[in-house]
Amino acid sequence: MERPSIRSYSIRGTRITEAQRAAKRALQEIHGIPVANNKLDLRAIFPAAEKIIMEIGFGMGEATAIIAQQSPHNGYIAVDLHPPGIGKLLSRIEDGGIKNLKVIEEDVHVVLRYMIHDASLDGVHLYFPDPWPKVKHHKRRIVNSGFLDLVATKLKPGGYIHCATDWVPYAISMEEVFSQSEKFSGGVIDKPDWRPVTRFEGQGLDKDHRVTDLLYFRKQ
Ligand SMILES: C[S@@+](CC[C@H](N)C(=O)[O-])C[C@H]1O[C@@H](n2cnc3c(N)ncnc32)[C@H](O)[C@@H]1O
């Protein structure tokens, strides 16, 4: 399975605590989905789910766990490759008795391309993706035309992608990239009450960053 040549994530800051390592060891088998070159049967994983939603880049997973608990009728697949966060979210699932949330440790480009059937997701959450503020790093920003094509293929017609960022230039760039795609319609929205403040967002708010939420729908 081929990973993208340009990484949208940083491999720094991956120091893992003993508790997070232990959680990964004990719980990944229970609450994780192994990476494989096989499309997942999402209905078998979440037989009663009304909607199946993927969160991309959940970080330490605090908002992810709250959203899954708030909406037990939906099934959630959380994708990241930051080992401490994987361990932390696995612990949250176990401690909270959360039944509708599974974790995949891999680059989301690989997960979407090789593990997700076309037109099978009802929604995608992308909260506070790495902003890559330096111009020379803009190519690392996950929201680009290739990513939107991939997401559009995996969303059901009418399915949504909800993004949030605390970096205004990235919000403007996201709007531009979406507006250039024929596959999406939508735009900036007020922050929905149900979206918890994430850890990364809290750090941005402490620095007086302005947060932008964007909601787009896969055209029919
Ligand atoms: C800035 S953090 C935000 C985390 C969290 N959403 C929050 O708001 O606190 C971005 C996260 O996206 C993850 N990430 C970046 N590129 C990714 C990719 N290609 N596949 C999966 N996760 C990715 C990083 O590992 C990191 O945990």
The ligand as an SDF file (V2000), in Angstrom:
LIG
                    3D

 27 29  0  0  0  0  0  0  0  0999 V2000
   -2.8990   19.7220   14.6670 C   0  0  0  0  0  0  0  0  0  0  0  0
   -3.3690   18.1260   15.1380 S   0  0  0  0  0  0  0  0  0  0  0  0
   -5.0880   18.3600   15.6060 C   0  0  0  0  0  0  0  0  0  0  0  0
   -5.6000   17.2360   16.4560 C   0  0  0  0  0  0  0  0  0  0  0  0
   -7.0460   17.3510   16.9100 C   0  0  0  0  0  0  0  0  0  0  0  0
   -7.9710   17.2620   15.7920 N   0  0  0  0  0  0  0  0  0  0  0  0
   -7.2810   18.6160   17.6940 C   0  0  0  0  0  0  0  0  0  0  0  0
   -7.9580   19.5120   17.1850 O   0  0  0  0  0  0  0  0  0  0  0  0
   -6.7980   18.7040   18.8350 O   0  0  0  0  0  0  0  0  0  0  0  0
   -3.4900   17.2930   13.5840 C   0  0  0  0  0  0  0  0  0  0  0  0
   -3.5570   15.7940   13.6890 C   0  0  0  0  0  0  0  0  0  0  0  0
   -3.7300   15.2570   12.3880 O   0  0  0  0  0  0  0  0  0  0  0  0
   -2.9400   14.0960   12.2850 C   0  0  0  0  0  0  0  0  0  0  0  0
   -2.6640   13.8660   10.8490 N   0  0  0  0  0  0  0  0  0  0  0  0
   -1.9940   14.6930   10.0100 C   0  0  0  0  0  0  0  0  0  0  0  0
   -1.9250   14.1590    8.7860 N   0  0  0  0  0  0  0  0  0  0  0  0
   -2.5780   12.9670    8.8480 C   0  0  0  0  0  0  0  0  0  0  0  0
   -2.8170   11.9450    7.9060 C   0  0  0  0  0  0  0  0  0  0  0  0
   -2.3760   12.0300    6.6430 N   0  0  0  0  0  0  0  0  0  0  0  0
   -3.5060   10.8450    8.3040 N   0  0  0  0  0  0  0  0  0  0  0  0
   -3.9580   10.7470    9.5770 C   0  0  0  0  0  0  0  0  0  0  0  0
   -3.7530   11.6870   10.5270 N   0  0  0  0  0  0  0  0  0  0  0  0
   -3.0680   12.7840   10.1640 C   0  0  0  0  0  0  0  0  0  0  0  0
   -1.7010   14.3950   13.1070 C   0  0  0  0  0  0  0  0  0  0  0  0
   -1.0310   13.2040   13.5040 O   0  0  0  0  0  0  0  0  0  0  0  0
   -2.2990   15.1510   14.2780 C   0  0  0  0  0  0  0  0  0  0  0  0
   -2.6670   14.2900   15.3280 O   0  0  0  0  0  0  0  0  0  0  0  0
  1  2  1  0
  2  3  1  0
  2 10  1  0
  3  4  1  0
  4  5  1  0
  5  6  1  0
  5  7  1  0
  7  8  2  0
  7  9  1  0
 10 11  1  0
 11 12  1  0
 11 26  1  0
 12 13  1  0
 13 14  1  0
 13 24  1  0
 14 15  1  0
 14 23  1  0
 15 16  2  0
 16 17  1  0
 17 18  1  0
 17 23  2  0
 18 19  1  0
 18 20  2  0
 20 21  1  0
 21 22  2  0
 22 23  1  0
 24 25  1  0
 24 26  1  0
 26 27  1  0
M  CHG  2   2   1   9  -1
M  END
$$$$
